[in-house]
Structures are given as structure tokens and as C-alpha cells.
Amino acid sequence: MMMPSVVSAEYEDGYRIRLSFSEGTVKTVDFRKWLNGPVFEPLKDPSYFRRFFLDAGTVVWPNGADIAPETLYETGGVRTRRSNNRMRTSGTARKRSAARR
């Protein structure tokens, strides 16, 4: 089985990014534990940390710093799972939908 890759990433707060993986797992990961060493030093600046982008299935920063997708997938975090054919909706969206019926 191939390890899932990161297909979307959304900044949340601090050093936390919400990641969606190719097989449907969605979780929020706190990157603080990886901010050690010279290549990760610039990421300690919150404005630089927010400049991440996706490349080759993982989160990358302009200076070349990255975390392997399998590390992100296997690390702890607040995890949810979406079905491939049904997106989760917020309580507000469900209430609006019910009000239209």
C-alpha cells in the first residue's frame, strides 16, 4: 500500500496546519516539534511559517524545509476522516438547509 500524500493544507493558528491526505484523512498537526536545526530556524517566525506550500505530496517552505508526508500522516494530531462521497457540513449549514425545506 502506498503512503498517502498531502493534497491540501490550511493554516490554523500558531504552528498548526490542517492537512488533508489523498486517502481522505484530515487532521490538524502541530509542527512545533520539528522546528529544530538550521533549516527549520526561519520557520520559528510565524509570518514565515505561514508561507508554506505543497510540493511532491508534502508541506514545504521557500527555504526548502519540509516534513516527509509519511511522518505527517503517522504523527499524532486531531484526526477526522471524510468519506469520499460525502463532505462534512457544519451545524450552521445543516440548519440553513433544513430551514429551506
Summary of the structure (lengths in Angstrom):
residues: 101
radius of gyration: 15.9
end to end distance: 43.7
largest distance: 57.2
contacts: 228
relative contact order: 0.19
helix: 31%
strand: 33%
